[in-house]
């Protein structure tokens, strides 16, 4: 089922995760574990966005 409001929410979360990843990368000593977690979560969202967009 295609729900535009849900899709918009997913996209917002995706952008928010990208901002968190960018912030972490630009820290003097980035936490690699946190980066990995953020990237995995972002990938899961990307996959869900793809499913919702179909």
N, C-alpha and C positions, 0 to 999 in steps of 0.2 A: 504494500500500500504506500502510495506516495504522499507524504505529509510535508508540505513546504515549511511549516513552522519548526518541525522536528529537524529537518535538513538544515535550516538556518542555525539552529542551536548547535548541531554537530559541527558545522563550519566555524562557528564562533569559538567552540572549544578547541578545534584544530588550530586556529590562529593563536589562541591563547597559549597552547602548548608550544607552538613555534617561538613565541615571544619568550617563554620560560627557557627554552633550549638556547636561544640567542643570549639571554642574560647569563646563563650558566657557562656558556662557551667563553664569554668575555670576562669572566671572573679571573683574578690572578692565578688561582689554583682550582680549575674546574673539577667538580666531583664526577668522576667517570661513571660511578654506579647510578647516580641521579640522572646523568645524561642518557644512559642506556634505558632507564625506566621511562623517562619522558619520551624518548624516541619510539619505544615499543607502544606506549599508549597512543602516540600520534599515529603510528601505523595502523593500530586497531581502529581508530577513528576514521582514517582514510578509507579503510576497507568497508566500514559501515556506511560512510558517505556514498561510496560507489554502489553499494547494494540499494540504498535508499533512492539514489538518482535513477535507477533503472525502472 
